[in-house]
Amino acid sequence: MSERSEEAAAGLARIEGYLMSQAALQEAHTESQAFVRALTWLGPGEQAEISERFAQHHLRLRREILAATVARAAELRGEYAYRYGRLCRRATGLAVGVLALWTAALILLCRF
């Protein structure tokens, strides 16, 4: 990949991240406002404070879930890389073994 296309991909990833964060922020505020609407006995100042706290809690949970997902993805990447390497070594060993047996069989057949 050229430097320019890598730069473009990085720029697109930043834009995507920004859009996702804005969507999460909007979702947090929407959910917090829906939650607070049910608390009719609270005054406007109390509703605003609870709404803000709810939104912050919602965003914190999302960050924690995202961090856990990223950590698990890294674990799986390592585990699958290890398994793939092991599979490649086994396949190579099997191919070498089959080739050796085939060569030995040909040598034996050619002697007789």
Backbone as JSON, one array per atom type, in Angstrom:
{
  "sequence": "MSERSEEAAAGLARIEGYLMSQAALQEAHTESQAFVRALTWLGPGEQAEISERFAQHHLRLRREILAATVARAAELRGEYAYRYGRLCRRATGLAVGVLALWTAALILLCRF",
  "N": [[0.84, -1.17, 0.0], [0.52, 2.19, -0.82], [2.04, 5.22, 0.5], [0.31, 7.34, 0.38], [-2.23, 6.15, 0.13], [-2.33, 4.84, 2.56], [-2.36, 7.01, 4.24], [-4.8, 8.12, 3.52], [-6.51, 6.06, 4.33], [-6.07, 6.13, 7.08], [-7.06, 8.67, 7.65], [-9.76, 8.32, 6.96], [-10.42, 6.43, 8.9], [-10.16, 7.98, 11.2], [-12.24, 9.82, 10.78], [-14.41, 8.08, 10.76], [-14.24, 7.14, 13.41], [-14.74, 9.53, 14.78], [-17.39, 10.06, 13.94], [-18.67, 7.82, 14.99], [-18.27, 8.26, 17.72], [-19.72, 10.6, 18.08], [-22.28, 9.66, 17.48], [-22.6, 7.86, 19.61], [-22.55, 9.64, 21.74], [-24.84, 11.15, 21.18], [-26.76, 9.12, 21.41], [-26.46, 8.5, 24.14], [-27.36, 10.87, 25.33], [-30.0, 10.94, 24.37], [-31.04, 8.59, 25.52], [-30.73, 9.25, 28.22], [-32.41, 11.44, 28.5], [-34.88, 10.25, 27.95], [-35.04, 8.56, 30.14], [-35.16, 10.39, 32.28], [-37.52, 11.73, 31.76], [-39.46, 10.06, 32.78], [-39.3, 10.52, 35.46], [-41.17, 12.35, 36.84], [-41.64, 13.8, 39.16], [-39.42, 15.25, 39.79], [-37.68, 18.37, 39.8], [-36.84, 20.8, 37.2], [-34.05, 21.44, 37.32], [-33.03, 19.31, 38.79], [-33.74, 17.21, 37.11], [-32.14, 17.82, 34.9], [-29.57, 17.48, 36.02], [-29.61, 14.75, 36.74], [-30.05, 13.66, 34.23], [-27.65, 14.37, 32.94], [-25.77, 12.95, 34.5], [-26.66, 10.33, 34.03], [-26.17, 10.15, 31.26], [-23.36, 10.39, 31.25], [-22.69, 8.09, 32.68], [-23.68, 6.15, 30.93], [-22.0, 6.57, 28.7], [-19.52, 5.93, 29.87], [-19.89, 3.21, 30.41], [-20.09, 2.28, 27.77], [-17.5, 2.84, 26.84], [-16.02, 1.09, 28.47], [-17.03, -1.38, 27.62], [-16.22, -1.3, 24.94], [-13.43, -1.23, 25.29], [-13.04, -3.72, 26.48], [-13.84, -5.34, 24.37], [-11.92, -4.74, 22.43], [-9.63, -5.68, 23.75], [-10.25, -8.4, 23.9], [-10.35, -9.0, 21.18], [-7.65, -8.68, 20.54], [-6.56, -10.75, 22.05], [-7.76, -12.96, 20.76], [-6.68, -12.62, 18.19], [-3.98, -13.16, 18.67], [-4.2, -15.8, 19.59], [-5.34, -17.1, 17.33], [-3.33, -16.6, 15.46], [-1.27, -18.1, 16.53], [-2.42, -20.67, 16.34], [-2.75, -20.84, 13.55], [-0.1, -20.74, 12.7], [0.82, -23.12, 13.84], [-0.8, -24.94, 12.43], [0.16, -24.5, 9.82], [2.8, -25.42, 10.11], [2.3, -28.11, 10.67], [1.0, -28.91, 8.29], [3.04, -28.47, 6.45], [4.94, -30.25, 7.42], [3.54, -32.66, 7.05], [3.29, -32.62, 4.26], [6.0, -32.78, 3.51], [6.6, -35.26, 4.62], [4.89, -36.96, 3.12], [5.94, -36.51, 0.59], [8.5, -37.54, 1.0], [7.91, -40.26, 1.48], [6.74, -40.91, -0.97], [8.89, -40.48, -2.67], [10.65, -42.42, -1.68], [9.17, -44.71, -2.28], [9.15, -44.57, -5.1], [11.89, -44.86, -5.59], [12.31, -47.45, -4.66], [10.61, -48.87, -6.38], [11.83, -48.37, -8.83], [14.19, -49.74, -8.61], [13.54, -52.34, -8.93]],
  "CA": [[0.0, 0.0, 0.0], [1.34, 3.41, -0.91], [1.95, 6.12, 1.64], [-0.88, 8.17, 0.21], [-3.43, 5.37, 0.44], [-2.3, 4.62, 4.0], [-2.77, 8.28, 4.83], [-6.24, 8.24, 3.28], [-7.17, 5.09, 5.2], [-5.99, 6.65, 8.45], [-8.0, 9.79, 7.71], [-11.12, 7.75, 6.99], [-10.61, 5.79, 10.21], [-10.39, 9.07, 12.17], [-13.58, 10.34, 10.54], [-15.33, 7.05, 11.24], [-14.2, 7.18, 14.87], [-15.44, 10.74, 15.21], [-18.83, 9.87, 13.72], [-19.15, 6.83, 15.96], [-18.31, 8.88, 19.05], [-20.85, 11.53, 18.09], [-23.5, 8.85, 17.56], [-22.68, 7.35, 20.98], [-22.9, 10.79, 22.58], [-26.26, 11.45, 20.92], [-27.53, 8.03, 22.01], [-26.42, 8.66, 25.59], [-28.25, 11.98, 25.7], [-31.37, 10.53, 24.09], [-31.44, 7.63, 26.56], [-30.83, 9.92, 29.52], [-33.61, 12.26, 28.49], [-36.02, 9.34, 28.06], [-35.06, 8.09, 31.52], [-35.54, 11.49, 33.16], [-38.92, 12.07, 31.52], [-40.29, 9.22, 33.65], [-39.17, 11.02, 36.83], [-41.97, 13.58, 36.77], [-41.65, 14.53, 40.44], [-38.2, 16.06, 39.92], [-37.68, 19.7, 39.21], [-36.03, 20.9, 35.98], [-32.62, 21.39, 37.65], [-32.72, 17.93, 39.2], [-33.82, 16.39, 35.89], [-30.94, 18.09, 34.08], [-28.42, 16.86, 36.67], [-29.72, 13.29, 36.61], [-29.86, 13.37, 32.82], [-26.21, 14.45, 32.65], [-25.11, 11.81, 35.15], [-27.04, 9.12, 33.3], [-25.44, 10.16, 29.99], [-21.95, 10.1, 31.54], [-22.62, 6.66, 33.05], [-23.9, 5.41, 29.68], [-20.77, 6.66, 27.91], [-18.47, 5.18, 30.56], [-20.14, 1.79, 30.15], [-19.73, 2.02, 26.37], [-16.03, 2.81, 26.74], [-15.56, -0.15, 29.1], [-17.38, -2.49, 26.73], [-15.34, -1.2, 23.78], [-12.08, -1.62, 25.71], [-13.06, -5.18, 26.66], [-13.92, -5.94, 23.04], [-10.6, -4.58, 21.8], [-8.72, -6.6, 24.43], [-10.6, -9.76, 23.49], [-9.91, -9.14, 19.79], [-6.2, -8.86, 20.55], [-6.33, -12.12, 22.53], [-8.13, -13.88, 19.69], [-5.71, -12.48, 17.11], [-2.79, -13.92, 19.08], [-4.53, -17.24, 19.64], [-5.5, -17.61, 15.97], [-2.03, -16.57, 14.8], [-0.55, -19.27, 17.03], [-3.02, -21.87, 15.74], [-2.45, -20.84, 12.13], [1.31, -21.13, 12.57], [0.9, -24.56, 14.13], [-1.41, -25.63, 11.3], [1.1, -24.42, 8.69], [3.92, -26.33, 10.37], [1.8, -29.49, 10.51], [0.75, -29.16, 6.87], [4.35, -28.56, 5.81], [5.52, -31.54, 7.84], [2.81, -33.73, 6.37], [3.67, -32.59, 2.84], [7.38, -33.29, 3.42], [6.53, -36.7, 4.89], [4.28, -37.62, 1.96], [6.92, -36.43, -0.49], [9.58, -38.49, 1.3], [7.39, -41.62, 1.24], [6.55, -41.07, -2.41], [10.24, -40.61, -3.24], [11.15, -43.74, -1.3], [8.44, -45.7, -3.08], [9.66, -44.52, -6.48], [13.24, -45.43, -5.62], [12.16, -48.89, -4.52], [10.01, -49.4, -7.61], [12.78, -48.23, -9.93], [15.27, -50.75, -8.43], [13.08, -53.69, -9.33]],
  "C": [[0.89, 1.23, 0.0], [1.1, 4.28, 0.31], [0.68, 6.96, 1.57], [-2.15, 7.4, 0.56], [-3.48, 5.03, 1.93], [-2.78, 5.86, 4.74], [-4.28, 8.47, 4.69], [-7.02, 7.29, 4.19], [-7.18, 5.55, 6.65], [-6.96, 7.81, 8.64], [-9.44, 9.31, 7.77], [-11.41, 7.09, 8.33], [-10.87, 6.85, 11.29], [-11.8, 9.64, 12.02], [-14.62, 9.35, 11.06], [-15.39, 7.04, 12.76], [-14.94, 8.38, 15.43], [-16.95, 10.58, 15.07], [-19.42, 8.87, 14.7], [-19.24, 7.44, 17.36], [-19.46, 9.87, 19.15], [-22.18, 10.79, 18.17], [-23.68, 8.3, 18.97], [-23.09, 8.46, 21.94], [-24.38, 11.14, 22.42], [-27.15, 10.37, 21.55], [-27.58, 8.17, 23.53], [-27.36, 9.76, 26.04], [-29.72, 11.62, 25.46], [-31.88, 9.58, 25.16], [-31.6, 8.32, 27.91], [-32.07, 10.79, 29.59], [-34.87, 11.41, 28.6], [-36.16, 8.83, 29.5], [-35.61, 9.17, 32.46], [-37.0, 11.88, 32.97], [-39.87, 11.28, 32.41], [-40.26, 9.71, 35.1], [-39.88, 12.37, 36.93], [-41.94, 14.4, 38.05], [-40.41, 15.39, 40.65], [-38.39, 17.42, 39.26], [-36.77, 19.74, 38.0], [-34.53, 20.82, 36.25], [-32.19, 19.98, 38.02], [-32.76, 16.99, 37.98], [-32.58, 16.58, 35.02], [-29.72, 17.42, 34.68], [-28.45, 15.34, 36.52], [-29.52, 12.88, 35.15], [-28.38, 13.37, 32.45], [-25.45, 13.28, 33.26], [-25.41, 10.5, 34.44], [-26.26, 9.03, 31.99], [-23.97, 9.82, 30.21], [-21.76, 8.62, 31.89], [-22.76, 5.79, 31.8], [-22.62, 5.41, 28.83], [-19.62, 5.89, 28.54], [-18.64, 3.68, 30.33], [-19.76, 1.42, 28.72], [-18.23, 1.93, 26.19], [-15.48, 1.51, 27.32], [-15.85, -1.35, 28.22], [-16.47, -2.49, 25.5], [-13.92, -1.64, 24.12], [-12.0, -3.14, 25.89], [-13.1, -5.89, 25.32], [-12.58, -5.87, 22.33], [-9.59, -5.54, 22.43], [-8.98, -8.03, 24.0], [-10.18, -10.0, 22.04], [-8.41, -9.37, 19.7], [-5.85, -10.27, 21.03], [-6.62, -13.13, 21.43], [-7.15, -13.81, 18.53], [-4.46, -13.28, 17.43], [-3.04, -15.41, 19.06], [-4.65, -17.81, 18.24], [-4.19, -17.58, 15.2], [-1.2, -17.78, 15.23], [-1.09, -20.55, 16.37], [-2.71, -21.97, 14.25], [-1.0, -21.25, 11.89], [1.5, -22.62, 12.8], [0.32, -25.38, 12.98], [-0.49, -25.63, 10.09], [2.28, -25.37, 8.88], [3.49, -27.78, 10.2], [1.6, -29.83, 9.04], [2.07, -29.3, 6.12], [5.02, -29.88, 6.16], [4.85, -32.71, 7.16], [3.19, -33.79, 4.9], [5.08, -33.14, 2.63], [7.38, -34.8, 3.64], [5.95, -37.47, 3.71], [5.26, -37.62, 0.8], [8.06, -37.41, -0.26], [9.12, -39.92, 1.06], [7.23, -41.88, -0.25], [7.9, -41.26, -3.1], [10.83, -41.98, -2.93], [10.47, -44.83, -2.1], [8.91, -45.73, -4.52], [11.04, -45.13, -6.58], [13.15, -46.94, -5.54], [11.58, -49.51, -5.77], [10.98, -49.36, -8.77], [13.91, -49.27, -9.81], [14.83, -52.11, -8.91], [12.54, -53.72, -10.69]]
}
